[in-house]
């Protein structure tokens, strides 16, 4: 009798969601009780922007991936229940954004993510 394999994280869905700017595809990668902490020049480490649950995460994803810009998944690594990825973005005026994320996975979905992003500043 075989044992069922634990669900694995879908890195191709992550790539499709990011590069096709598909917030729905990305949202499906998060658990219902997921939490994201975003750190950047406005929301610094001692006071990160925190999103709890799929509703809050959905609002953020819809905003970010609805913008007029390109998104590229540069690197992604999955090791057991841990995920790391780097995304680069470019606005039409040439402004670039680079974001790195570390996440914990449960049943193949993201449950806890910390992202750090840096923007070109002119």
PAGUNU-145135 format. One record per residue: z, y, x of N, C-alpha, C in turn; residue number from 1. Coordinates in Angstrom, 1 decimal, decimal comma. Each point is the difference from the previous one (the first is absolute). Example, Ala and Ser with C-alpha at 12.3 -4.5 7.8 and 13.67 -1.06 7.14 Angstrom:
BEGIN
<<7,8; -5,7; 13,2>; <0,0; 1,2; -0,9>; <0,0; 1,2; 0,9>; 1>
<<-0,7; 1,1; -0,4>; <0,0; 1,1; 0,9>; <0,8; 1,1; -0,8>; 2>
This chain:
BEGIN
<<0,0; -1,2; 0,9>; <0,0; 1,2; -0,9>; <0,0; 1,2; 0,9>; 1>
<<-0,9; 1,0; -0,2>; <-0,2; 1,2; 0,8>; <1,0; 1,0; -0,5>; 2>
<<0,2; 1,0; 0,8>; <0,8; 1,2; -0,3>; <-0,9; 1,1; -0,2>; 3>
<<0,3; 0,9; -0,9>; <-0,8; 1,2; -0,3>; <0,3; 1,0; 1,1>; 4>
<<-1,1; 0,6; 0,5>; <0,1; 1,0; 1,1>; <0,5; 1,3; -0,7>; 5>
<<0,8; 0,7; 0,8>; <0,5; 1,3; -0,5>; <-1,2; 1,0; -0,1>; 6>
<<0,0; 0,9; -0,9>; <-1,1; 0,9; -0,1>; <-0,1; 0,9; 1,2>; 7>
<<-1,2; 0,3; 0,4>; <-0,2; 0,8; 1,2>; <-0,6; 1,3; -0,4>; 8>
<<0,3; 1,0; 0,9>; <-0,5; 1,4; -0,3>; <-1,5; 0,0; 0,1>; 9>
<<-0,7; 0,7; -0,9>; <-1,4; 0,1; 0,0>; <-0,5; 1,2; 0,8>; 10>
<<-0,3; -0,2; 1,3>; <-0,4; 1,1; 0,8>; <-1,4; 0,5; -0,4>; 11>
<<-0,8; -0,8; -0,5>; <-1,3; 0,5; -0,4>; <0,1; 0,9; -1,3>; 12>
<<0,9; -0,3; -0,8>; <0,3; 0,9; -1,2>; <0,5; 1,4; 0,5>; 13>
<<0,8; -0,1; 1,1>; <0,5; 1,3; 0,6>; <-1,2; 0,8; 0,5>; 14>
<<-0,9; -0,7; 0,7>; <-1,1; 0,7; 0,6>; <-0,9; 0,6; -1,1>; 15>
<<-0,3; -0,9; -1,0>; <-0,9; 0,5; -1,1>; <0,7; 1,2; -0,7>; 16>
<<1,3; -0,1; -0,3>; <0,6; 1,1; -0,8>; <0,0; 1,3; 0,8>; 17>
<<0,3; -0,1; 1,3>; <0,0; 1,2; 0,9>; <-1,4; 0,6; 0,1>; 18>
<<-0,9; -0,9; 0,4>; <-1,4; 0,6; 0,4>; <-0,8; 0,3; -1,2>; 19>
<<0,3; -0,6; -1,2>; <-0,8; 0,3; -1,2>; <0,8; 1,0; -0,9>; 20>
<<1,2; 0,4; 0,6>; <0,8; 1,0; -0,7>; <0,4; -0,5; -1,4>; 21>
<<0,4; -1,2; -0,1>; <0,3; -0,7; -1,3>; <1,5; -0,2; -0,2>; 22>
<<0,6; 1,0; -0,6>; <1,5; 0,0; -0,2>; <0,5; -1,2; -0,7>; 23>
<<-0,8; -0,6; -1,0>; <0,4; -1,1; -0,8>; <0,1; -1,3; 0,9>; 24>
<<-1,0; -0,1; 0,9>; <0,0; -1,2; 0,9>; <1,3; 0,1; 0,9>; 25>
<<0,3; 1,2; 0,5>; <1,1; 0,2; 0,9>; <1,3; -0,3; -0,8>; 26>
<<0,1; 0,6; -1,2>; <1,3; -0,2; -0,8>; <0,3; -1,5; -0,2>; 27>
<<-1,0; -0,8; -0,2>; <0,2; -1,4; -0,2>; <0,6; -0,7; 1,2>; 28>
<<0,0; 0,6; 1,2>; <0,7; -0,5; 1,2>; <1,5; 0,2; 0,0>; 29>
<<0,5; 0,8; -0,9>; <1,4; 0,3; 0,0>; <0,8; -0,7; -1,1>; 30>
<<1,2; -0,4; 0,4>; <0,9; -0,7; -1,0>; <0,5; 1,1; -1,0>; 31>
<<0,4; -0,5; -1,2>; <0,5; 1,0; -1,0>; <1,1; 0,9; 0,5>; 32>
<<0,9; -0,6; 0,8>; <1,1; 0,8; 0,5>; <-0,1; 0,6; 1,4>; 33>
<<-1,3; 0,1; 0,4>; <-0,3; 0,5; 1,4>; <0,5; 1,5; 0,2>; 34>
<<0,2; 0,3; 1,3>; <0,4; 1,3; 0,4>; <-0,8; 0,4; 1,2>; 35>
<<-0,4; 1,3; 0,0>; <-0,7; 0,6; 1,1>; <0,7; 1,2; 0,4>; 36>
<<0,2; 0,1; 1,4>; <0,5; 1,3; 0,6>; <-1,1; 0,6; 0,8>; 37>
<<-0,3; 1,2; -0,3>; <-1,1; 0,7; 0,8>; <0,6; 1,1; 0,8>; 38>
<<-0,3; 0,0; 1,3>; <0,5; 0,9; 1,0>; <-1,2; 0,8; 0,6>; 39>
<<0,1; 1,3; 0,0>; <-1,0; 0,9; 0,6>; <0,7; 1,3; 0,4>; 40>
<<-0,8; 1,1; 0,2>; <0,6; 1,2; 0,4>; <0,8; 0,7; -1,1>; 41>
<<-0,3; -0,3; -1,2>; <0,7; 0,6; -1,1>; <1,2; -0,9; -0,5>; 42>
<<-0,1; -1,3; 0,1>; <1,0; -0,9; -0,4>; <0,5; -0,8; 1,2>; 43>
<<0,9; 0,6; 0,7>; <0,4; -0,5; 1,3>; <0,9; -1,2; -0,1>; 44>
<<0,3; -0,7; 1,1>; <0,8; -1,2; -0,1>; <1,3; 0,0; -0,7>; 45>
<<0,7; 1,1; 0,1>; <1,3; 0,1; -0,7>; <-0,2; 0,3; -1,5>; 46>
<<-1,1; 0,4; -0,5>; <-0,3; 0,3; -1,4>; <-1,4; -0,5; -0,4>; 47>
<<-0,3; -1,3; 0,1>; <-1,4; -0,4; -0,2>; <-0,3; 0,1; -1,5>; 48>
<<-1,3; 0,0; -0,4>; <-0,4; -0,1; -1,4>; <0,2; -1,5; -0,3>; 49>
<<0,7; -0,3; -1,1>; <0,2; -1,4; -0,4>; <-0,6; -0,2; -1,4>; 50>
<<-0,8; -1,1; -0,1>; <-0,5; -0,4; -1,3>; <0,5; -1,4; -0,3>; 51>
<<0,6; -0,1; -1,2>; <0,6; -1,2; -0,4>; <-0,8; -0,6; -1,2>; 52>
<<-0,4; -1,2; 0,1>; <-0,7; -0,7; -1,1>; <-1,5; 0,3; -0,1>; 53>
<<-0,7; -0,9; -0,7>; <-1,4; 0,1; -0,1>; <-0,5; 1,3; -0,7>; 54>
<<0,7; 0,5; -0,9>; <-0,4; 1,3; -0,7>; <-0,1; 1,1; 1,0>; 55>
<<1,0; 0,2; 0,8>; <0,1; 1,1; 1,0>; <-1,1; -0,2; 1,0>; 56>
<<-0,1; -1,3; 0,5>; <-1,0; -0,3; 1,0>; <-1,4; 0,2; -0,5>; 57>
<<-0,2; -0,4; -1,3>; <-1,3; 0,2; -0,6>; <-0,4; 1,5; 0,0>; 58>
<<0,9; 0,9; -0,3>; <-0,3; 1,4; 0,0>; <-0,4; 0,5; 1,3>; 59>
<<0,7; -0,4; 1,1>; <-0,4; 0,4; 1,3>; <-1,3; -0,6; 0,4>; 60>
<<-0,3; -1,3; -0,2>; <-1,3; -0,6; 0,3>; <-1,1; 0,7; -0,7>; 61>
<<0,2; 0,3; -1,3>; <-1,1; 0,7; -0,7>; <-0,3; 1,3; 0,6>; 62>
<<1,0; 0,8; 0,4>; <-0,1; 1,3; 0,6>; <-0,8; -0,2; 1,3>; 63>
<<0,5; -0,8; 0,9>; <-0,5; -0,1; 1,4>; <-1,5; -0,5; -0,1>; 64>
<<-0,2; -1,1; -0,7>; <-1,3; -0,6; 0,0>; <-1,0; 0,7; -1,0>; 65>
<<0,5; 1,0; -0,7>; <-0,9; 0,8; -0,8>; <-0,5; 1,2; 0,7>; 66>
<<0,4; 0,3; 1,2>; <-0,4; 1,2; 0,7>; <-1,4; -0,2; 0,6>; 67>
<<-0,6; 1,1; 0,3>; <-1,3; 0,0; 0,7>; <0,2; -0,2; 1,4>; 68>
<<0,1; -1,2; 0,5>; <0,2; -0,4; 1,4>; <-0,4; -1,4; 0,2>; 69>
<<-0,2; -0,4; 1,3>; <-0,3; -1,4; 0,3>; <1,3; -0,6; 0,5>; 70>
<<0,1; -1,3; -0,2>; <1,2; -0,8; 0,5>; <-0,6; -1,3; 0,7>; 71>
<<0,6; -0,3; 1,2>; <-0,4; -1,2; 0,7>; <1,3; -0,7; 0,4>; 72>
<<0,0; -1,3; -0,2>; <1,1; -0,9; 0,5>; <-0,4; -0,3; 1,4>; 73>
<<0,8; 0,5; 0,9>; <-0,3; -0,2; 1,5>; <0,5; -1,3; 0,5>; 74>
<<1,3; -0,3; -0,4>; <0,6; -1,3; 0,5>; <0,9; -0,5; -1,1>; 75>
<<0,1; -1,3; 0,0>; <1,0; -0,6; -0,9>; <0,5; -1,3; 0,6>; 76>
<<1,3; -0,2; 0,0>; <0,7; -1,2; 0,5>; <1,0; -0,5; -1,0>; 77>
<<-0,1; -1,3; -0,3>; <1,0; -0,6; -0,9>; <0,6; -1,1; 0,9>; 78>
<<1,4; 0,0; 0,0>; <0,7; -1,0; 0,7>; <1,1; -0,5; -1,0>; 79>
<<-0,2; -1,1; -0,6>; <1,0; -0,5; -1,0>; <0,2; 0,9; -1,1>; 80>
<<1,2; 0,5; -0,2>; <0,3; 1,0; -1,1>; <-0,1; 1,4; 0,5>; 81>
<<-0,7; 0,3; 1,0>; <-0,1; 1,4; 0,6>; <-1,5; 0,4; 0,1>; 82>
<<-0,2; 1,3; -0,3>; <-1,4; 0,5; 0,0>; <0,1; 1,3; 0,8>; 83>
<<-1,1; 0,2; 0,8>; <-0,2; 1,3; 0,7>; <-1,4; 0,4; -0,2>; 84>
<<-0,3; 1,3; -0,3>; <-1,4; 0,4; 0,0>; <-0,1; 1,5; 0,3>; 85>
<<-1,2; 0,3; 0,5>; <-0,3; 1,4; 0,4>; <-1,3; 0,4; -0,8>; 86>
<<0,1; 1,2; -0,6>; <-1,1; 0,6; -0,8>; <-0,3; 1,3; 0,5>; 87>
<<-1,3; 0,3; 0,2>; <-0,5; 1,3; 0,4>; <-0,8; 0,6; -1,2>; 88>
<<0,2; 1,3; -0,2>; <-0,7; 0,7; -1,1>; <-0,6; 1,3; 0,6>; 89>
<<-1,1; 0,4; -0,7>; <-0,6; 1,3; 0,3>; <-0,5; 0,7; -1,2>; 90>
<<0,5; 1,3; -0,1>; <-0,5; 0,9; -1,0>; <-1,4; 0,5; 0,3>; 91>
<<-0,7; 0,5; -1,0>; <-1,4; 0,6; 0,3>; <0,0; 1,1; 1,0>; 92>
<<1,1; 0,8; 0,2>; <0,0; 1,0; 0,9>; <0,3; -0,4; 1,5>; 93>
<<0,2; -1,4; 0,1>; <0,2; -0,5; 1,3>; <1,5; -0,3; 0,3>; 94>
<<0,9; 0,5; -0,8>; <1,4; -0,3; 0,2>; <0,3; -1,5; -0,1>; 95>
<<0,7; -0,5; 1,0>; <0,4; -1,4; 0,1>; <1,4; -0,2; -0,3>; 96>
<<0,3; -1,2; -0,6>; <1,3; -0,5; -0,2>; <0,1; -1,4; 0,5>; 97>
<<1,1; -0,3; 0,7>; <0,2; -1,4; 0,5>; <1,4; -0,5; -0,6>; 98>
<<0,0; -1,1; -0,6>; <1,2; -0,6; -0,5>; <0,2; -1,4; 0,5>; 99>
<<1,3; -0,3; 0,4>; <0,4; -1,3; 0,3>; <1,0; -0,5; -1,0>; 100>
<<0,0; -1,2; -0,3>; <1,0; -0,6; -1,0>; <0,5; -1,3; 0,5>; 101>
<<1,3; -0,2; -0,3>; <0,7; -1,3; 0,2>; <0,5; -0,4; -1,3>; 102>
<<-0,1; -1,2; -0,4>; <0,5; -0,5; -1,3>; <0,5; -1,4; 0,1>; 103>
<<0,9; -0,2; -1,0>; <0,5; -1,4; -0,2>; <-0,7; -0,5; -1,2>; 104>
<<-0,2; -1,3; 0,0>; <-0,7; -0,7; -1,1>; <0,9; -1,0; -0,7>; 105>
<<-0,3; -0,2; -1,2>; <0,7; -1,1; -0,8>; <-1,1; -0,6; -0,9>; 106>
<<-0,2; -1,3; 0,1>; <-1,0; -0,7; -0,9>; <-1,4; 0,7; 0,2>; 107>
<<-0,3; 0,4; 1,2>; <-1,3; 0,6; 0,3>; <-0,2; 1,4; -0,5>; 108>
<<1,0; 0,7; -0,4>; <-0,1; 1,4; -0,4>; <1,0; 0,9; 0,7>; 109>
<<-0,4; 1,2; 0,2>; <0,9; 1,0; 0,7>; <1,2; 0,3; -0,9>; 110>
<<1,2; 0,0; 0,7>; <1,2; 0,3; -0,7>; <0,7; 1,2; 0,6>; 111>
<<-0,3; 0,3; 1,2>; <0,7; 1,1; 0,7>; <-0,9; 0,5; 1,1>; 112>
<<-0,4; 1,3; 0,0>; <-1,0; 0,5; 0,9>; <0,5; 1,3; 0,5>; 113>
<<-0,2; 0,2; 1,3>; <0,3; 1,3; 0,7>; <-1,4; 0,5; 0,6>; 114>
<<-0,4; 1,2; -0,3>; <-1,3; 0,5; 0,5>; <0,3; 1,3; 0,7>; 115>
<<-0,6; 0,2; 1,1>; <0,1; 1,2; 0,8>; <-1,4; 0,6; 0,1>; 116>
<<-0,2; 1,2; -0,4>; <-1,4; 0,6; 0,1>; <0,0; 1,3; 0,8>; 117>
<<-1,1; 0,2; 0,7>; <-0,2; 1,2; 0,8>; <-1,3; 0,6; -0,4>; 118>
<<0,0; 1,4; -0,2>; <-1,2; 0,7; -0,4>; <-0,4; 0,9; 1,2>; 119>
<<-1,3; 0,2; 0,0>; <-0,6; 1,1; 0,9>; <0,6; 1,3; -0,5>; 120>
<<0,4; 0,9; 0,9>; <0,5; 1,3; -0,4>; <-0,8; 1,0; 0,8>; 121>
<<-0,5; 1,0; -0,8>; <-0,9; 0,9; 0,7>; <0,6; 1,3; 0,0>; 122>
